[in-house]
Amino acid sequence: VQLQASGGGLVQAGSSLRLSCAASGGTFSSTVMGWFRQAPGKEREFVAHITRSGGIAYYADSVKGRFTVSRDNDKNTVYLQMNSLKPEDTAVYYCAGREVSGPWRYWGQGTLVTVSS
């Protein structure tokens, strides 16, 4: 599965942004999809992930209530809607995919989100 993330940019604190991740080359509907981020000087961290059907989503505590992950299996795309952005959300955001019980093995190239105060 190849992943292509897009939608990053420079926004002010309190703004919203929607990231997209288009998948190709595999069976998207069989792939658990997630979002991770890596801030400057920090390790990559989990943000959210969504089950194959899109019925259940999981979030890091730091984004719960502000971010929403969703997917469209007809379009082979996963989204991350980010609201009430904070400067500490500044990071490169990566989409990722995995089998149901496997490690995160598919990674997109990352898209930069910068939130100014």
N, C-alpha and C positions, 0 to 999 in steps of 0.2 A: 504494500500500500504506500503510495506516495502522497505526501501532505503538503499543501501550500497555504500558509497563513497570510492574512492581509487585514488591513483596517486600522493599523496603528497610526499614531500621530501625536502631535503636541496639543494639549488641551489645558484649560484652567481647572483648578480645583473646583469640585462641585459639578463639573460637566459629565456628560455621558459619551460613551464610545462603544461601538459594536465591532468585535473582531469576527472574522470568518475564517474557516479552514476548509478548503476543498480537497476531497480525497479522490484518488484515481488508482487504477491498477489492482483492485482487490474487491472483496465483498464488504462494502461499507456497513451494511446492515448487520453484519456478523461481528463488527469491531466495536469494542468499548472505546469511547473517545474521551479525551481529557485535555485540560489546559494546565500548563505550568508556567512559571515565570522566574526570571533571574535578574535581580537588581544588581547594580554595579558593586563589585566587591563582595557579593554574597553568593551562597549556593543556590542552585535551582530549587524551587519549592512548588509543591502541589497547590493548585488553585481550585480546580473543580473537575469532576468527571461525570459522565452520563452513561446510563446503560444502553444496550444495543437498541432497544425499542424506544428509548427516550422517556421511559416511564418514571425513572428514578434518577435523581441527581444528588451529588455529594459536593460539599464545599469546605474549603478551609475556613476556620473561624474568622480570619481577618477579612474575608470578603462576603461572608454570609449576610444576607439581607440587602446587599448592594449589587452583587453580580448574579447573573442568571445564565446557565448553560442550556443550550437546546440543540436539537439536530433535525435535519430534514433528510430522511433516508432516500427520498425520491431525487434529491439534488446532490446527494453524497457530500453534504456540508454540515459542519458543526459550527455553532456560534457561541460567542461569549458577550453578552450584553453587560456592560459595566456602567453603573450609575453612581452618582455621588463620589466621583473619583477624588482621591487624596494624593498628595505628593508622594507618599510612601507606596503608592501603587506603581510608581515609575519603575519600569523593568522591560526586558525583552520577554515577550509572551510567546510560548511555544504550544502548538497543538501536538497531541500524541495519540497513538492508538495501540491497542493490545487485544489479544484474545481474551476470552472470559476469565481464564485462570492463569494467564501468563504475565510476563513482565511487560513494561511499556517498551515496545520494540520498534514502533514506527514514529518518526519525529519529523515535524515540519521545520522550516528554516528559521522561524522566529520573526516576530514583528515588534517594533519598538513602540512603547507607549511612554510618553513623557507628560507628567502632570505638574504644571507650574502652580506655585502658591500665590 
